[in-house]
Amino acid sequence: MKRRLTLFLLRLTASVLVLLNLHACTQAPIVESVQNTTTQASVLVRAKAPPPIRKPPSAQANNLFTWRNVNIQGMGYVTGLVISPTSPYDVYVRTDVGGAYRFDRKNKTWFPLMDMFDTNFAGGGIGVESIAVDGLTNRVYAAVNRNNSTFTEKEKLKYKYSGEILISNNRGITWQPTGLGKHDIFVGPNNAYRSDTGERIAVDPNKPKLIYFASRRNGLWRKDGNAEWTKVTGLPEASSLPEYQKNGKDNKDIPGFTFVVFDKAKNIYVGVHGSGVWRSADGGNSWNNIEGAKNPVRAVVASDGTLYVAFGTWGGNGQNTSGSIRKYSNGNWTAITPDGEARVYSAITVHPNQPKTIMAVADKFVYMSTNGGLSWDKQTMYMGAYDANNPSYKINPTAPGYYQSYASTGAASITFDPSNAKKVWWTNGWGVASSDDVTVKTPVYQWLMNNLEELDLNMVRVPPKPKAQGGADLLSATQDKIGFRHVSRYEVPTKAIGPQNIAINPSYKWANPDWKVYPVPFPHVAGATGMDFSYNNPDHAAFVGFHQWQGFWGIHGVTSDNGKTWRAFESIPTEELWKSDKSGKEKVYAIGGQIAMSPTNPKNMVWAPTWGTWTHYTSDGGKTWRLARNLDYNPPPQPFDEKNNDHLHYQALPKSWSNSISPWLSSYILAADRKDPQGKTFYYYDVSGFYYSNDGGASWSKSKANNLPGWLIRPAIVSNPTQQRDVWMSFARNPEDVNGNPLYRSVDGGKSFSKVTSVKTCEFVTFGKGKSNKLPYIYMFGRVGNATKDAIYKSEDMGKSWSRISDPDILQFPGITYMEGDMRTENLVYVALTGRGIMVGESGQRM
């Protein structure tokens, strides 16, 4: 996600500043571990279906598929972790876009807690900004951004989003709102500092029904029992904090009020980034700034009442990264910073019974002190598998094979386990790990990732190569890791897609002085935005995407062995276009977007980029590319501007609005006709209309159809692989839209469309193997009849009737982005999600 990239850049900048701007600071002595050996963990276990919520028997129950995650086990920021201080000592984690999880200690697997919410609940994937557990009652609280109200804009009913504190009385099985939403509080679970602050929610240990929430932009709030939420007075106004506004606009990235903690003496401490630490000794009626430093991010109180606080500010815009650790006792602050003040210490924890035993993290380092911070041991984390780009790095044998050396970086939290004082939990942008004994000289950390799936998915593809001939279960196009070839949906991939010979971005030569092409495995975060395969030649596939760090540089690749190996196109579409200020021309390159591949000729592809060039096609496998032409173009604009790129392209296939918004958004506006025997028919959609090409993408005709919806960000063109010219289109609701849209079908290759009347609303649609080669099953996510919640349905008669195959009370596929059926196996369908990986549905318990 974009916020992940922002934090990555901030941390990169911070690392550079550490090297270039070391300065004198107060710090405690350090002893660094010189070894970091690890022991072999148990074999990675298969992902298990989330335990279902028991429902009364119904006629529908026999039709329901079994749903579980495709086993990937990685990626996505686990931004915080809390543990109940009393039995059963439940462990909960929060994520930036993938909801919350509870750990099943017995089975060593994670249980997702928010799959019952839909995409519109949080406007995509569900981010949790803070999580807290009441040790007396085991109630759980979670701070989310959700659809709390509706409004009408241009005759369209839309959701308005604001912060809400959810409460669960059954360990996260079900959730209820507490009423904060009506106050329009901003919550930013995927914004800057999301992995450095907290916990923002706190339960008063002296009065369990009293809860607090420290917000970024709206101050401190509290709720007592059944009373309404009220704002706490006596603290700084959030609007007075530094950078509350930036360039005249609200700055949603400020940390603001960062934590709330209590001590046994009934003191309340609140972190206010930009002001200091504030204390109340009278139950929150009055407050004093005890400061410590201006930038508190996290805090913990020891059993003897000592307050330990981590401070930090990320650099950028001329500001250096800074941070420190300090403790507050008997009215005095003491600096105990372990490793200099040019880094952010993003978390701190204290032993439950030994008040002077503390641990802290900063990026890839873990620090431990047994004397209250007078001295520290420092351990460098090695959490990756073998990385050919860094072969000298130590290997963690519990890491999946695609975990690279930087899987050790970006630590977010560290927590002592109250059920076992030797055990510590650690989280970062890859997931969760733990050490069973941190009292040894070099603690061993093992990944605990079974069923914790927070990868951002853009697309899933299932090339129909028979499994008996070596076909993969599926291919995936993802954010952060480009994608994977999943040999089995039940087994963790050993490597990510890593195309050979991707030319480096020349603007970033300074960062890669010795490279002409990016090495394999791809060394940075990158995303595949579009992917397609040749239906009749399923060994052949292609993807397009972008480098998420180095200047939105286009990345791309083709495979001729069913995704085992990938290589870059020999060339990519380029054009000489006028600069925005019209001062001259510049060379632009195709970036991201969608690609479609002929079902009969893998060398014939069409690429519709998000940014850079207009749509191009190739007939030679990417050696050369040519501009796609619009046969039904409008007359030249008048007056004609020779320096206006749109004017100059009036005869070209127009750029698709939804596909041009951002590389971070995949819009499925391009497809090949899977059944065209010549393999030359392609389809394309823009808000201006539907287009089709019968000559391999060289020239396009505009459909006469004028009944399709417009201004929707995720339209999807889906070709029936068993019938030529049978084209279906779904129009997923925009995240803020209350009402859904119809499902459309064309039986004449897109020249006209009609609504599928058996469907009330449709978000996504796909085909899968049916009972015969001429009659596929259709899978549809949406609503049929009087349904009020979205679910997945299956049709065995081309959409005349439908059977519901998912239970919307348990699973609503939050953040859904795409669906793909398997044309080799009946009753097998995949769902791509934002921040929840890939769900697979199948009839029966096939493992």
C-alpha positions in Angstrom: 0.0 0.0 0.0 1.0 3.6 -0.5 1.4 4.2 3.1 3.8 1.3 3.4 5.9 2.8 0.7 5.9 6.2 2.4 7.2 4.6 5.6 9.7 2.6 3.7 11.1 5.8 2.1 11.1 7.6 5.5 13.1 4.7 7.0 15.5 4.7 4.1 16.1 8.4 4.5 16.5 7.8 8.2 19.2 5.2 7.5 21.1 7.6 5.3 20.9 10.3 7.9 22.3 7.9 10.6 25.3 7.3 8.4 25.8 11.0 7.5 24.7 12.9 10.5 25.9 11.0 13.6 26.1 13.4 16.5 26.9 13.3 20.2 24.0 12.2 22.4 23.4 10.7 25.8 23.3 7.0 25.5 23.8 3.9 27.7 26.6 1.4 27.0 25.8 -1.4 24.6 27.0 -4.9 24.2 26.1 -6.2 20.8 25.4 -9.9 20.1 28.0 -11.2 17.7 26.0 -14.2 16.6 22.3 -14.8 15.8 21.9 -18.5 15.4 18.5 -20.0 14.9 17.1 -23.5 15.3 15.0 -25.3 12.8 11.3 -24.8 13.5 8.6 -27.3 12.7 7.7 -27.6 9.0 5.3 -24.9 7.9 1.8 -26.2 8.3 -0.9 -25.9 5.8 -3.4 -23.0 6.1 -6.6 -24.0 7.8 -10.1 -22.8 7.2 -11.2 -20.2 9.8 -13.3 -22.0 12.4 -16.9 -21.4 11.4 -19.5 -19.7 13.6 -22.2 -22.2 14.3 -25.5 -21.4 12.5 -28.8 -23.1 12.6 -29.2 -25.8 9.9 -30.7 -24.5 6.7 -31.4 -25.7 3.2 -28.5 -23.5 2.0 -26.0 -25.2 4.2 -25.5 -28.1 1.8 -24.5 -25.7 -1.0 -21.8 -23.8 1.0 -18.2 -24.2 -0.1 -15.4 -24.5 2.3 -13.4 -21.3 2.4 -9.8 -20.8 3.6 -6.8 -18.8 2.7 -4.3 -19.8 0.0 -1.2 -20.5 2.0 1.3 -17.6 1.6 2.2 -16.6 5.1 3.6 -13.2 4.8 3.6 -9.5 4.0 1.5 -6.6 5.3 2.3 -4.5 8.4 1.5 -6.1 11.7 1.5 -2.7 13.5 0.8 -3.8 17.0 0.4 -6.7 19.4 -1.3 -7.0 22.8 -1.7 -9.9 25.2 -4.3 -10.3 27.8 -2.6 -10.2 31.3 -4.9 -13.0 32.6 -5.7 -16.5 31.5 -6.1 -17.6 28.7 -3.5 -14.9 27.8 -4.9 -14.3 24.4 -2.6 -12.7 21.9 -4.1 -10.2 19.5 -2.5 -8.3 16.6 -3.6 -5.4 14.5 -2.7 -4.7 10.9 -2.8 -1.7 8.7 -5.2 -3.0 6.1 -5.9 -6.7 7.0 -8.1 -6.5 10.2 -7.2 -8.1 13.5 -6.2 -11.6 14.5 -6.2 -13.8 17.6 -3.5 -16.5 18.1 -4.6 -20.1 18.8 -1.7 -21.1 21.2 -2.6 -24.8 21.0 -2.6 -25.1 17.2 -0.1 -22.3 16.6 -2.3 -20.6 14.1 -3.9 -17.2 13.7 -7.7 -16.7 13.7 -8.9 -13.7 11.5 -11.4 -11.6 13.4 -13.0 -9.2 10.9 -13.9 -11.2 7.8 -17.6 -10.7 8.5 -17.3 -7.1 7.4 -17.7 -6.1 3.8 -15.5 -3.9 1.5 -17.6 -0.8 2.1 -17.3 -1.2 5.9 -13.9 0.4 5.9 -13.6 1.5 2.2 -11.4 -1.4 1.2 -9.3 -3.6 3.5 -9.9 -3.1 7.2 -7.2 -1.3 9.0 -7.0 -1.4 12.8 -5.2 1.6 14.4 -5.2 0.3 17.9 -6.3 -2.8 19.9 -6.7 -3.3 23.6 -7.9 -6.1 25.9 -9.4 -5.8 29.3 -7.6 -8.2 31.6 -10.5 -8.6 34.0 -13.2 -9.4 31.5 -11.2 -10.3 28.3 -13.2 -7.8 26.4 -11.4 -6.7 23.2 -11.5 -3.2 21.7 -10.4 -2.2 18.2 -10.1 1.3 16.6 -11.2 1.2 12.9 -12.2 3.7 10.2 -15.7 2.7 9.2 -18.9 3.8 7.4 -20.8 5.5 10.2 -23.3 7.5 8.2 -24.6 8.2 4.7 -25.1 11.3 2.5 -26.3 12.0 -1.0 -24.0 13.5 -3.6 -25.2 14.0 -7.2 -28.2 11.8 -6.6 -25.9 9.0 -5.4 -26.1 7.6 -1.8 -22.6 7.4 -0.3 -21.0 6.4 3.0 -19.2 8.8 5.2 -16.3 7.3 7.1 -15.0 8.2 10.6 -13.3 6.5 13.5 -15.1 3.9 15.6 -14.2 1.8 18.6 -15.5 -1.7 18.3 -16.0 -3.9 21.3 -16.1 -7.7 21.4 -17.3 -9.8 24.4 -16.4 -13.1 22.8 -12.7 -12.8 21.9 -13.3 -11.2 18.5 -16.0 -13.5 17.1 -18.5 -10.7 16.9 -18.1 -6.9 17.3 -20.4 -4.0 18.2 -19.8 -0.3 17.8 -19.5 1.9 21.0 -20.7 5.1 19.4 -17.5 7.1 18.7 -18.5 7.3 15.1 -21.0 10.1 15.5 -18.2 12.4 16.6 -16.4 12.3 13.3 -13.0 11.4 14.7 -10.2 10.7 12.3 -8.6 7.3 12.4 -5.6 6.5 10.2 -4.6 2.8 10.5 -2.7 3.0 7.2 -1.1 6.4 7.7 2.4 7.3 8.8 3.5 6.3 12.3 0.9 3.5 12.3 3.6 1.0 13.3 5.3 3.3 15.8 2.5 4.5 18.1 0.2 3.1 20.6 -1.6 1.7 22.1 -4.1 4.5 21.5 -7.0 2.5 23.2 -6.6 1.9 26.9 -8.9 0.4 29.6 -8.6 1.9 33.1 -7.4 -1.0 35.3 -9.0 0.7 38.2 -12.4 1.1 36.5 -12.7 -1.5 33.6 -15.8 0.1 32.1 -13.8 3.3 31.5 -12.0 3.4 28.2 -9.8 6.0 26.5 -8.9 6.7 22.9 -6.0 8.9 21.9 -6.6 10.2 18.4 -4.3 11.6 15.8 -6.2 14.8 15.0 -9.0 15.1 17.6 -7.5 14.9 21.0 -8.2 12.4 23.8 -11.6 10.8 24.2 -13.2 8.6 26.9 -16.3 6.6 27.5 -17.6 5.4 30.9 -19.9 2.4 30.7 -23.0 3.2 28.8 -22.4 6.9 28.7 -21.5 8.7 25.5 -18.0 9.3 24.4 -16.7 12.7 25.5 -13.6 14.7 24.8 -11.1 15.1 27.6 -10.3 18.7 28.4 -7.1 20.2 29.9 -4.8 18.8 27.1 -3.4 20.6 24.1 -5.7 21.1 21.2 -4.7 18.8 18.3 -4.9 21.8 16.0 -2.0 23.4 17.9 0.4 20.5 17.2 3.2 20.9 14.6 2.2 20.1 11.0 -1.5 19.8 11.9 -1.9 21.3 8.5 0.5 21.0 5.6 0.5 23.2 2.5 -2.8 24.5 3.5 -4.4 21.1 3.9 -5.2 18.8 6.8 -2.2 16.6 7.5 -3.6 13.1 8.3 -0.1 11.7 8.9 0.6 13.5 12.1 0.9 11.1 15.1 -1.1 13.4 17.3 -2.1 11.7 20.6 -0.1 8.5 20.6 -0.8 6.4 23.7 -2.6 6.1 27.0 -1.1 4.1 30.0 -1.8 3.8 33.7 0.1 3.0 36.8 -1.0 1.4 40.1 -1.1 4.8 41.8 -3.9 5.8 39.4 -1.8 8.1 37.3 -2.8 8.4 33.7 -0.1 9.2 31.1 -0.8 10.4 27.6 1.7 10.9 24.8 1.2 14.0 22.6 3.6 14.1 19.7 4.8 17.6 19.3 4.2 18.5 23.0 5.4 15.8 25.3 4.0 13.3 27.9 1.0 14.6 29.9 0.0 13.2 33.3 -3.2 13.2 35.3 -3.2 12.3 39.0 -7.0 12.8 39.5 -8.7 10.5 37.1 -8.3 12.7 34.1 -9.9 15.9 35.5 -6.7 17.9 35.3 -3.4 17.4 33.4 0.2 18.5 33.6 2.9 18.3 30.9 5.8 16.4 32.3 7.4 16.5 28.8 10.4 14.0 28.7 10.8 14.9 25.1 8.5 16.5 22.4 7.9 13.3 20.4 6.5 10.4 22.5 5.3 7.4 20.4 4.9 4.4 22.8 5.1 3.8 26.5 4.8 1.1 29.2 4.6 1.1 33.0 6.7 -1.3 35.0 5.3 -3.1 38.1 7.2 -0.6 40.3 5.5 2.4 38.7 8.4 3.4 36.5 7.2 4.9 33.2 9.3 3.9 30.1 8.7 6.0 27.0 10.0 5.6 23.4 10.3 8.8 21.5 10.8 9.4 17.8 10.2 11.5 14.7 10.8 10.3 11.1 12.9 12.6 9.0 12.1 14.1 5.7 11.5 17.5 4.2 14.7 18.8 5.7 14.1 17.3 9.1 16.4 14.6 10.5 15.2 11.4 12.1 15.4 11.5 15.8 14.5 9.3 18.8 15.3 8.3 22.3 14.2 6.2 25.2 13.6 7.8 28.6 12.2 6.6 32.0 10.2 8.6 34.5 10.4 7.8 38.2 9.8 9.8 41.3 9.2 13.0 39.3 12.4 12.8 37.3 13.3 11.8 33.7 16.4 9.8 32.9 17.8 9.3 29.4 18.5 5.7 28.7 18.8 5.7 25.0 20.6 2.6 23.9 22.0 3.3 20.5 22.1 7.0 19.7 19.3 9.5 18.9 19.3 9.2 15.1 16.7 6.5 15.0 13.1 6.0 16.0 12.5 3.4 18.8 9.2 2.1 17.7 8.3 0.0 20.7 9.2 -0.8 24.2 8.2 -3.5 26.7 8.8 -4.4 30.3 9.0 -7.7 32.0 5.8 -8.4 34.0 7.6 -9.2 37.2 11.1 -7.7 36.9 10.6 -3.9 36.5 14.2 -3.2 35.5 14.1 -5.8 32.6 13.1 -3.9 29.5 13.3 -4.4 25.7 13.0 -2.1 22.8 13.2 -2.2 19.0 14.4 0.0 16.2 14.3 -1.2 12.6 16.3 -4.5 12.6 17.7 -4.2 16.1 16.4 -5.6 19.4 17.7 -4.1 22.6 17.5 -5.6 26.1 18.4 -4.2 29.5 18.2 -5.9 32.9 19.2 -2.9 34.9 16.6 -0.3 33.9 18.5 1.0 30.9 21.9 1.6 32.5 23.3 -0.8 29.9 21.9 -2.7 26.9 22.5 -5.8 24.9 21.9 -5.3 21.2 20.8 -8.1 18.8 20.7 -7.8 15.0 17.7 -9.7 13.7 18.1 -12.1 10.8 14.7 -13.1 9.8 15.0 -13.8 6.0 15.6 -17.0 4.0 18.6 -17.2 1.7 18.8 -14.1 -0.4 21.0 -14.2 -3.5 21.4 -10.4 -3.3 22.8 -10.6 0.2 24.4 -14.1 0.4 26.4 -13.4 3.5 23.3 -12.7 5.6 22.5 -15.2 8.2 19.4 -17.4 7.4 16.4 -17.9 9.6 15.2 -21.5 8.9 11.6 -20.7 9.9 11.3 -18.1 7.1 9.5 -19.0 3.9 11.8 -19.2 0.9 10.7 -15.9 -0.5 11.5 -13.9 2.6 14.4 -11.7 1.6 17.1 -10.3 3.9 15.1 -7.1 4.5 12.5 -9.2 6.2 14.4 -8.3 9.4 13.7 -4.6 9.1 10.9 -2.3 10.1 10.1 -3.6 13.5 6.8 -2.4 14.8 6.3 -3.9 18.3 7.8 -6.1 21.0 6.0 -7.6 23.9 6.8 -9.8 26.9 4.4 -12.7 27.2 2.7 -12.6 30.7 2.1 -16.4 30.5 5.8 -17.1 30.1 8.1 -14.3 31.2 11.0 -15.7 29.1 8.9 -15.4 25.9 8.8 -12.3 23.7 6.7 -11.5 20.7 8.0 -9.3 17.8 6.2 -7.8 14.7 7.1 -6.0 11.6 6.1 -5.5 7.9 6.3 -9.2 7.2 4.4 -10.6 10.1 4.9 -12.0 13.7 7.8 -13.8 15.3 8.6 -14.9 18.8 11.4 -16.1 20.9 10.7 -18.7 23.6 13.7 -17.6 25.7 15.2 -14.1 25.7 17.3 -14.8 28.7 19.9 -16.7 26.7 22.9 -14.9 25.2 21.5 -14.8 21.7 17.7 -15.3 21.6 16.2 -17.4 18.8 13.2 -15.9 16.9 10.9 -18.0 14.9 8.2 -16.9 12.5 4.6 -17.7 13.6 2.6 -17.0 10.4 0.2 -19.8 9.8 -3.1 -18.4 8.6 -1.9 -14.8 9.1 -2.5 -13.6 5.5 -2.2 -9.8 4.9 -0.8 -9.6 1.4 -2.4 -7.1 -0.9 -3.7 -8.8 -4.0 -4.5 -7.2 -7.3 -5.3 -10.2 -9.4 -5.4 -14.0 -9.5 -5.0 -16.0 -12.7 -5.5 -19.8 -13.3 -3.9 -20.9 -16.5 -5.6 -24.2 -17.5 -2.5 -26.4 -17.8 -3.5 -29.8 -16.3 -2.1 -30.4 -12.9 -0.9 -33.8 -14.1 1.3 -32.1 -16.7 2.9 -29.7 -14.1 0.4 -26.9 -14.1 0.4 -24.6 -11.1 -2.8 -24.2 -9.0 -2.7 -20.5 -9.7 -0.6 -17.4 -10.4 -1.0 -14.2 -8.4 -0.3 -10.5 -9.0 0.3 -8.7 -5.7 1.6 -5.5 -4.2 5.0 -5.5 -2.5 6.2 -8.8 -3.9 5.1 -8.7 -7.6 3.4 -12.1 -7.3 3.8 -15.8 -7.0 3.5 -19.1 -8.8 1.5 -21.2 -6.4 2.2 -24.8 -7.2 -0.3 -25.8 -4.5 -2.9 -23.6 -2.9 -2.1 -25.3 0.4 1.7 -24.9 0.3 3.7 -21.7 0.9 5.5 -20.6 -2.2 9.3 -20.9 -2.1 10.0 -17.8 -4.2 8.2 -14.7 -5.6 8.1 -13.7 -9.2 11.5 -12.2 -10.1 11.9 -11.3 -13.8 15.3 -11.2 -15.3 16.7 -8.1 -17.1 14.4 -5.4 -15.8 16.3 -2.2 -16.7 16.9 0.1 -13.7 15.3 3.5 -13.5 18.0 5.9 -14.9 16.7 8.5 -12.4 17.8 6.3 -9.6 21.3 5.4 -10.8 22.6 7.0 -7.6 20.9 4.3 -5.6 22.1 1.4 -7.9 25.5 2.6 -9.1 26.7 -0.9 -10.1 23.5 -2.2 -11.7 22.3 -2.1 -15.3 19.3 -4.3 -14.5 17.6 -5.2 -11.3 19.0 -8.5 -9.8 16.9 -11.6 -9.1 15.2 -11.9 -6.7 13.8 -8.4 -7.2 15.5 -6.4 -4.5 12.8 -3.9 -3.6 9.0 -3.6 -3.1 7.2 -3.8 -6.4 3.7 -4.6 -7.5 2.1 -6.4 -10.5 -1.0 -4.5 -11.5 -2.2 -6.7 -14.3 -1.6 -10.3 -15.5 -2.9 -12.5 -18.2 -2.2 -15.9 -19.9 -2.7 -17.5 -23.3 -5.7 -19.7 -22.8 -4.8 -22.3 -25.4 -1.1 -22.1 -24.5 -1.2 -22.0 -20.7 2.6 -22.1 -20.3 2.6 -18.5 -21.5 1.7 -15.6 -19.4 2.7 -11.9 -18.8 2.4 -9.3 -16.1 2.9 -5.5 -15.9 3.4 -3.4 -12.8 5.5 -0.8 -11.2 8.4 -0.3 -8.8 6.9 1.0 -5.6 10.1 2.8 -4.4 12.1 4.0 -7.4 10.0 6.5 -9.1 7.0 4.4 -10.2 9.2 2.8 -12.8 7.5 0.2 -14.9 8.2 -3.5 -14.4 7.1 -6.3 -16.6 7.7 -9.9 -17.5 6.7 -12.9 -19.6 7.0 -16.6 -18.9 6.9 -19.6 -21.2 7.0 -22.3 -18.5 3.8 -21.7 -16.6 5.4 -19.1 -14.3 8.5 -21.0 -13.2 10.8 -18.4 -14.7 10.2 -14.8 -15.9 12.0 -12.4 -18.2 11.5 -8.8 -19.0 10.0 -7.7 -22.4 12.8 -6.9 -24.8 11.3 -3.4 -25.1 8.4 -1.5 -23.6 6.1 1.2 -25.1 7.6 4.7 -25.1 6.5 8.0 -26.5 7.9 11.5 -26.7 5.3 13.7 -24.9 5.0 17.3 -24.0 5.9 18.2 -20.4 3.0 19.5 -18.3 4.4 23.0 -18.5 4.8 22.6 -22.3 8.4 23.7 -22.0 9.6 20.8 -24.1 9.2 17.1 -24.7 10.3 14.2 -22.6 10.5 10.4 -23.1 7.8 8.6 -21.1 7.5 4.9 -20.5 4.6 2.5 -19.9 3.9 2.1 -16.2 1.5 -0.4 -14.6 -2.0 -0.9 -15.9 -3.4 -4.0 -17.6 -2.2 -6.5 -20.2 -4.1 -9.0 -22.3 -2.6 -12.0 -24.2 -4.1 -13.7 -27.2 -5.5 -17.2 -26.5 -3.7 -18.6 -29.6 -0.7 -16.5 -30.1 1.3 -15.6 -26.9 3.3 -13.1 -28.8 0.2 -10.9 -29.5 -0.4 -8.7 -26.4 -2.1 -5.4 -25.7 -0.8 -3.2 -22.8 -3.0 -0.4 -21.4 -0.6 1.4 -19.0 -1.8 3.4 -16.0 0.7 6.2 -16.6 3.1 7.1 -19.3 2.1 6.1 -22.8 -1.3 5.4 -24.5 -2.3 1.8 -25.1 0.0 -0.2 -27.3 0.1 -3.7 -28.8 2.8 -6.1 -29.9 2.8 -9.0 -32.3 6.3 -10.2 -31.6 6.3 -10.9 -27.9 7.3 -7.4 -26.8 10.3 -6.8 -29.1 8.3 -3.9 -30.6 5.2 -2.0 -29.6 2.8 0.1 -31.7 0.2 2.6 -30.8 -3.4 1.3 -30.7 -5.8 3.3 -33.0 -9.4 4.2 -32.5 -11.4 3.7 -35.7 -14.3 5.7 -34.4 -12.4 8.8 -33.3 -14.0 12.2 -33.0 -12.9 15.2 -35.1 -9.8 17.0 -34.0 -10.4 19.2 -31.0 -10.9 22.9 -31.8 -8.9 25.0 -31.3 -6.2 22.3 -31.7 -3.2 22.6 -29.4 0.0 21.2 -30.8 1.4 20.9 -27.3 -1.5 19.1 -25.8 -0.9 15.4 -25.6 -4.6 14.5 -25.5 -5.2 16.6 -28.7 -2.3 14.9 -30.4 -3.8 11.5 -29.6 -7.3 12.1 -30.7 -7.0 9.2 -33.2 -5.6 6.8 -30.5 -7.6 4.5 -28.3 -8.5 6.8 -25.4 -7.0 6.3 -22.0 -9.4 4.6 -19.6 -10.3 6.9 -16.7 -10.4 4.2 -14.0 -7.1 2.6 -15.3 -5.4 6.0 -15.2 -6.0 7.0 -11.6 -3.0 5.4 -10.0 -0.7 2.3 -10.3 -1.9 1.4 -6.8 -5.4 0.8 -8.2 -5.9 -2.1 -10.6 -8.9 -1.6 -12.9 -9.7 -4.6 -15.2 -10.6 -2.7 -18.4 -8.8 -5.0 -20.9 -9.4 -8.6 -21.9 -8.8 -11.1 -24.7 -11.7 -13.1 -26.1 -10.7 -16.6 -24.7 -12.6 -18.5 -27.4 -11.7 -16.6 -30.6 -10.1 -19.3 -32.8 -8.0 -16.6 -34.5 -6.9 -15.1 -31.2 -7.2 -11.6 -32.5 -10.2 -10.3 -30.6 -9.6 -8.0 -27.6 -12.0 -5.9 -25.4 -11.5 -2.5 -23.7 -13.6 -0.3 -21.5 -13.5 3.5 -20.8 -16.2 5.7 -19.3 -16.7 7.0 -22.9 -17.7 3.5 -24.0 -16.8 -0.1 -24.8 -14.3 -0.9 -27.5 -13.4 -4.1 -29.4 -10.6 -5.0 -31.7 -10.6 -7.9 -34.3 -7.0 -7.4 -35.5 -4.9 -8.1 -32.5 -5.3 -4.7 -30.8 -4.1 -2.6 -33.7 -7.4 -0.9 -34.4 -10.5 -0.5 -32.2 -14.2 0.1 -32.9 -16.5 1.7 -30.4 -19.6 -0.2 -29.3 -23.0 1.3 -29.8 -23.9 0.2 -26.2 -24.7 3.2 -24.1 -26.3 1.5 -21.0 -23.1 0.7 -19.1 -22.3 2.5 -15.8 -19.6 5.1 -15.6 -17.2 6.6 -13.1 -16.6 3.3 -11.3 -13.0 2.5 -10.4 -13.1 -1.3 -10.7 -15.0 -2.4 -13.8 -14.0 -5.9 -15.0 -14.3 -7.4 -18.4 -14.7 -11.2 -18.3 -14.7 -13.4 -21.4 -16.5 -16.7 -21.4 -13.7 -19.2 -22.2 -16.2 -21.6 -23.8 -18.1 -19.3 -26.1 -16.7 -16.7 -28.6 -18.0 -13.2 -28.3 -19.7 -13.9 -24.9 -18.5 -11.0 -22.8 -19.6 -10.2 -19.2 -19.0 -7.0 -17.3 -19.1 -6.4 -13.6 -19.0 -2.9 -12.0 -17.9 -3.1 -8.4 -19.2 -0.4 -6.2 -16.7 2.4 -5.4 -15.7 2.0 -1.7 -18.0 4.9 -0.6 -21.1 3.8 -2.7 -24.0 2.3 -0.8 -25.8 0.7 -3.7 -24.4 -1.9 -6.1 -24.7 -2.2 -9.9 -26.2 -4.7 -12.3 -24.3 -7.5 -14.0 -24.1 -7.0 -17.8 -23.7 -9.5 -20.7 -23.0 -9.2 -24.4 -23.4 -12.1 -26.8 -22.2 -10.2 -29.8 -18.7 -9.3 -28.8 -19.5 -6.1 -27.0 -21.6 -4.5 -29.7 -24.6 -4.5 -27.3 -25.1 -5.3 -23.6 -28.1 -6.3 -21.5 -28.6 -6.7 -17.8 -28.6 -10.2 -16.3 -32.0 -10.0 -14.7 -31.5 -12.9 -12.3 -28.9 -10.8 -10.4 -29.8 -7.9 -8.1 -26.3 -6.5 -7.9 -22.9 -7.8 -8.9 -19.4 -6.8 -7.7 -17.3 -9.4 -9.5 -18.0 -12.4 -11.9 -15.9 -15.2 -13.2 -16.1 -18.6 -15.0 -15.1 -22.1 -13.8 -15.2 -25.6 -15.0 -18.7 -26.9 -15.3 -20.3 -30.3 -16.0 -19.4 -30.0 -19.7 -16.8 -28.2 -21.8 -19.6 -26.1 -23.3 -21.4 -25.1 -20.2 -19.1 -23.6 -17.5 -20.1 -22.6 -14.0 -20.4 -18.9 -13.3 -19.4 -17.5 -9.9 -20.7 -14.1 -8.9 -20.1 -12.0 -5.8 -23.1 -9.8 -5.1 -26.8 -10.2 -4.3 -29.6 -12.3 -5.7 -33.3 -11.9 -4.9 -33.9 -10.2 -1.5 -30.4 -10.6 -0.2 -29.2 -7.6 1.9 -25.5 -8.8 2.1 -23.0 -9.7 -0.6 -22.2 -13.3 -1.0 -20.7 -15.6 -3.6 -23.2 -17.5 -5.8 -22.7 -20.2 -8.4 -24.8 -20.7 -11.5 -24.8 -24.0 -13.5 -27.2 -22.7 -16.2 -25.4 -19.5 -17.5 -27.0 -17.2 -15.0 -30.6 -18.3 -15.1 -30.5 -19.5 -11.5 -28.1 -19.2 -8.6 -27.0 -21.1 -5.4 -25.3 -19.2 -2.6 -22.0 -20.8 -1.7 -20.7 -18.5 1.0 -22.2 -17.4 4.3 -22.2 -13.6 4.5 -22.7 -13.7 8.3 -19.2 -15.2 8.5 -17.4 -14.1 5.5 -17.9 -11.0 3.3 -14.5 -10.9 1.6 -13.4 -7.4 2.8 -11.3 -5.5 0.3 -12.2 -7.8 -2.6 -10.4 -6.9 -5.8 -10.8 -9.8 -8.2 -12.3 -13.3 -8.7 -11.0 -16.2 -10.9 -12.4 -19.7 -11.3 -10.5 -22.8 -12.2 -11.4 -24.2 -15.7 -9.8 -27.5 -14.8 -11.6 -28.4 -11.7 -15.3 -28.1 -10.8 -16.3 -26.1 -7.8 -13.0 -24.3 -7.3 -12.8 -20.5 -7.2 -10.3 -17.9 -5.9 -10.9 -14.4 -4.5 -8.2 -11.7 -4.3 -8.4 -9.4 -1.4 -6.8 -6.1 -0.1 -4.9 -7.0 3.0 -6.3 -10.6 3.4 -4.4 -12.5 0.7 -6.3 -14.9 -1.4 -9.4 -16.9 -0.4 -10.1 -20.2 -2.0 -13.5 -21.8 -2.1 -14.1 -25.4 -2.9 -16.8 -28.0 -2.2 -15.8 -30.5 0.3 -12.6 -30.7 2.5 -10.0 -31.2 -0.2 -6.4 -31.0 1.2 
